[in-house]
Amino acid sequence: MKKPIDCATRYKSRLDHLRSCCTRVNELHGHGYLSVSDCDLLYESTFLNSIALFEGLLDELLTEFMCGKRSRKRGHYALMSTTSMKNYRTIVLQGRKYVECLPYKDFLDTVKLYLNEGKPFTEIDNADRGILAQAVLVRNAIAHRSGHALSRFRDDVAGVAGLPPHRRFPGPLLRKQYRAFPTQQWHELYFDTFEKVAFRLARNW
């Protein structure tokens, strides 16, 4: 078994690579090598990668909390004990192929079955949970591009209303600045939140 902090650190390393990719995209666009539509597509790709890796991290941390070392924090403990990874997966999956880790609020219903009060997953701030919920809507709009997914994205994701009507899609939003000092784009808010949540979970076990 791996230490939870090692899982979070590995995720951060992958996230830093995606951050660098976005920086290079901006540089190439600034030099005229990439069109706006190319940039939009590349930003969407890095975002999908980041949230897929984040979902994998949640599953990995749940496994570590259940099968790895016991937590030293009061009230943080598994409700079942197993040293067999095969038995653990059989119990948690309950016939499914994988654990649904997003939307996060639905994932909490699962972890409460196996961890005392769902800790540490239930200790994530409401503000961060809100950003995770919007991240799922962004992901759905990229992955499905259906009328329903785009409607939810346009109605419920912060920052979309500030885009021109013909640009209200995930790529333009992710590239849009949401604050000036220090300058940050929306994709950075999502990346930073994923990282923050990852380390809070790892350190709270």
Secondary structure as UniProt FT lines:
FT   HELIX           4..30
FT   TURN            31..32
FT   HELIX           36..67
FT   TURN            74..75
FT   HELIX           85..93
FT   TURN            94..95
FT   HELIX           104..111
FT   TURN            112..114
FT   HELIX           116..118
FT   TURN            119..120
FT   HELIX           121..123
FT   HELIX           126..144
FT   HELIX           147..156
FT   TURN            158..159
FT   HELIX           160..162
FT   HELIX           165..167
FT   HELIX           170..175
FT   STRAND          177..180
FT   TURN            181..182
FT   STRAND          183..185
FT   HELIX           186..203
//
